Amino acid sequence: MFNYITSGESHGRFLSAIVEGVPSGIEMDLPFINHELARRQGGYGRGGRMKIEKDEVQITAGVLKGRTTGAPIGLLLENKDFKIEQMPEISRPRPGHADLVGHLKYGEGIRAVLERASARETTMRVAAGATAKLLLREFNIAAASHVLEIGGISADVRGISFDEIVKNAPQSEVYCVSASASEKMKAKIDEARKNGDTLGGLLEVRVKGCPPGLGSYVHYGRKLDALIAAAMLSIQAVKGVTFGIGADFAKLPGSKTHDEIGYSKDRGYYRLTNHLGGIEGGMTTGEEIVTQVIMKPISTLRTPLKSVDIKTKKVEEAAYERSDICTVPALSVICENVIMIEISKVFLEKFGGDSLREIQRNYQSYLKQLQES
Ligand SMILES: Cc1cc2nc3c(=O)[nH]c(=O)nc-3n(C[C@H](O)[C@H](O)[C@H](O)COP(=O)(O)O)c2cc1C
């Protein structure tokens, strides 16, 4: 079973991940993993930290002659801005961050909390997710993402195709496929920066190439939409996840919601629409997976909100230290990689084997079963 664990602090010496359950025989394309990390570092609205770092991982275990051996894979990333011991203690917790409750719970001060709660940790989620991408690309399963809304400025991109997202999102500094909306989003970010404020937003992730039947309805812990939602919600500052037409399910009748079924000899069963976002009963239908993710605004404000000093217990302004203004574009890259981890889990659950070759055999035999169904 594909699984991973991360360790590391925002200003610690290293960030690391151990990725377990990757079969043997996968080409560990390091430039590809580092490219994903560079995409995570980008996006209009970042603070000064990303100018210091150039995120590149080293592979420390589980790979021989460029290919996975089946052993746990070690991934290591060195922080250029390594200065955790010199970082000042903070006594005025930021509303919206993990500061106050983390300190109440662990009792080692706010610095210890924010160093680990920080989304710097998502470098390792992206590195692990890129490993999942490498596994899934052997089966022509690919992910793409784009930003739909930042601070109330939204892009009308209904009907946009997967290939258009892949082509056009990287052209935009906010990873949005609409050039005009991108300019308005950037202006909104500039305005927030000027006011000492921050912004959240909405993004979409798509996955194409999944066969029908990944995930399961038989047990809540195996439903793919639930696995994806939990994984997304575990990412820093994510506050909501929907699938397909999302909030419109609340407005439309069933007749305009459910995806009618078609059949042709070439394609097998398919859907005339994809309102459900590629998942029914916790299983892939074979259509694209479509999911939207809501991000709350960054909680470190240059114009701070009220807080209480944990030493004096007096009402004060919350602490401020160098921070991002808007990271919805970066989050789109994180979600795109994190979703592939969840898909790898259900993929390996279904076609599992020790080597790529064994999984390919199992996969082909399932495709044959589908043709005969
Ligand atoms: C890519 C990314 C970058 C972030 N950068 C910052 C930041 O610079 N400053 C900040 O206060 N929060 C930042 N956050 C959000 C915090 O990490 C997050 O709000 C905090 O850990 C509390 O967790 P929660 O929002 O999930 O409750 C960032 C989040 C993401 C996804």
The ligand as a Gaussian input file, in Angstrom:
#p B3LYP/6-31G(d) Opt

LIG

0 1
 C        1.416000      26.775000       0.153000
 C        1.006000      27.369000       1.456000
 C        1.739000      28.411000       2.000000
 C        1.370000      28.984000       3.202000
 N        2.098000      30.063000       3.675000
 C        1.701000      30.641000       4.830000
 C        2.401000      31.803000       5.312000
 O        3.369000      32.282000       4.702000
 N        1.985000      32.357000       6.477000
 C        0.903000      31.864000       7.171000
 O        0.558000      32.400000       8.197000
 N        0.232000      30.769000       6.736000
 C        0.614000      30.156000       5.589000
 N       -0.088000      29.058000       5.128000
 C       -1.231000      28.555000       5.916000
 C       -0.820000      27.913000       7.222000
 O        0.192000      26.960000       7.043000
 C       -2.034000      27.281000       7.915000
 O       -3.107000      28.168000       7.931000
 C       -1.694000      26.887000       9.357000
 O       -0.730000      25.844000       9.342000
 C       -2.890000      26.442000      10.191000
 O       -3.485000      25.289000       9.646000
 P       -4.992000      25.309000       9.123000
 O       -5.160000      26.556000       8.321000
 O       -5.093000      24.081000       8.262000
 O       -5.910000      25.291000      10.288000
 C        0.249000      28.481000       3.909000
 C       -0.474000      27.424000       3.373000
 C       -0.129000      26.865000       2.153000
 C       -0.929000      25.741000       1.587000

